[in-house]
Amino acid sequence: MRMIRPAILMAAMLGLLTCAARADTVPEFKGNDTGGIISNGLIGQTDVRALAIDHCARYGKVVKFLGSQNYYGGYVSFACRWVPYGASDRPLRVRY
């Protein structure tokens, strides 16, 4: 009986420690059919404009950039909009 209580406490502490270790991972690019965010860390590595255009073209939409946080840990946000009226073609998908 005396060993059960400390064992339960240790198991709970171990569970809390392992969950907190995975809580700080943040993706550099995340989005869905309505828009998304791109980490500022990708600005020097890839063409973020082409990345956003390609993402929205998968859904048959065009991209509109909404804002940029120009500091460490910031994001560039964008929205995916429907193709404007009068445009007869679907958006092109960027391929390299």
C-alpha positions, 0 to 999 in steps of 0.5 A, spaced: 500 500 500 505 504 501 508 503 494 502 504 490 501 512 492 508 514 490 508 509 484 502 513 481 505 520 483 511 518 479 507 515 473 503 522 473 509 526 473 513 522 467 506 523 463 506 530 464 514 531 462 513 527 456 507 531 453 510 537 455 516 535 451 512 535 444 508 541 445 513 546 442 514 543 435 511 548 430 510 547 423 514 552 418 508 552 413 501 550 415 494 551 411 488 549 408 483 551 403 481 558 406 489 560 407 495 559 411 501 561 414 509 561 413 514 562 418 519 567 417 525 562 417 523 560 410 524 567 407 531 566 406 531 559 404 525 558 399 520 563 395 514 564 400 510 567 394 511 561 390 509 556 395 503 560 397 501 560 390 502 553 389 498 551 395 492 555 393 492 553 386 491 546 389 484 548 391 483 552 384 484 559 388 488 565 387 492 567 393 492 574 397 497 576 402 494 579 408 500 581 413 507 579 415 510 579 422 517 581 421 521 579 427 524 572 430 518 567 430 513 571 426 509 569 420 507 571 413 499 570 413 495 569 406 488 567 404 486 563 398 480 566 394 476 564 389 478 566 381 475 573 380 469 573 375 471 574 368 477 569 368 476 563 364 482 559 366 484 556 373 490 558 376 497 555 374 500 550 379 507 552 380 512 546 379 520 546 379 
